[in-house]
Amino acid sequence: MKTAACLFSGFLLFTTMAAHAAGADAPAVAKPDLAKGGELAGKVCFTCHTTDGSRGTATYPILQGQHADYLIKQLHEFKSGKRKGTVMPGMAAPLSEDDIRNVAAFYASKTAKPGAAHHKDLVALGPKVYRGGIPDRNIAACAACHSPDGAGIPVQYPRIGGQQAEYVASQLTEFRSGYRANNPVMAAVAAKMNDQEIKAVADYVAGLH
């Protein structure tokens, strides 16, 4: 029994040392370079998103304050073709891993400016769907994933508080139609929403902060 215990202890010591050695040999990931990210934003991204990711054309998303991990995921998926688009796949295609990490960190470092809802006729429906969902049609509350104030969850669920209402509505419509297929959860939720509910939620989200 003692021999077996010694052998087991030796095996554990060996595997622990091997794991540490493997970790020591793994290349360190360079920290994002905000200056290079800002340079890329100013040369490439500014046409649609403005240089600092603030409020440009309403059909394009505000990138200020967006989670860097989420932006990295979306750029990778545009680049791979997992996420479709008329413009972004071509824009993402030539970006290197460093480019993606740098520009995502640059936009994430900015502070998003507050937005506002505009449609008074939708003022009751928007928060109702966002905060409580529609239980009788199994539509989950948006706040469950995007948080009550729209802050979101890094990687999977973006910060949507203050986002352009037109952009949010277009993305929900694309999820509903199946055109945007890079998030099965969102596709399932949007598939059950009608045009009025999509418009109401998008308008409500625009005023969240």
Secondary structure as UniProt FT lines:
FT   HELIX           2..25
FT   HELIX           34..40
FT   HELIX           41..45
FT   HELIX           46..49
FT   TURN            51..52
FT   TURN            58..59
FT   TURN            64..65
FT   HELIX           68..80
FT   HELIX           88..92
FT   TURN            93..94
FT   HELIX           97..108
FT   HELIX           120..122
FT   TURN            123..124
FT   HELIX           125..132
FT   HELIX           135..137
FT   HELIX           143..146
FT   TURN            148..149
FT   TURN            154..156
FT   TURN            161..162
FT   HELIX           165..177
FT   HELIX           184..190
FT   TURN            191..192
FT   HELIX           195..206
//
